[in-house]
């Protein structure tokens, strides 16, 4: 199998996880902290629970502010805790 030169780099790397979340911290240089929420049903009681997970993401241009809704994508390790990269700002904070 030969690789086409015009193929996108994303296609070569395979599937990467994407998450949408709210920026909760932008005080570090080129790094944002994103809180992603998901809903999970309790196994026994069937009540819907909110679960929050925090991710550190790379923001090269430092465009994000606290409260922005952003999309992040999984990437190679950029530091000890940073494994995600900013893809786009979905909605700006008011």
Phi, psi and omega in degrees: 000127180255147180269133176284136182295328183276002180292145180291146178300327180299322181293327180288324185280343181093187183285135176236144181291146174233143179226153174243133181201180182255136178287123180253347177206136176224029186276346180273159178286122177058023180224138174235153174253126184243130176260122180249131182252144173221158179256135182225137178273137176295136185298319184268312188267352176063014177282142179280127181245145174268129178242132181244136177232136180258138178233145171261130184233150180274126178238089187302315185274355182054050183267343186277149174234165178298132180101348178291144173266121187231159174249130179238154181232143179296143180212182179294161179298124179260338175201192182300321184243352186265114181232010185229156181229141179291130178261308181200157172267113183286314182212133178282150176286147179273000000 
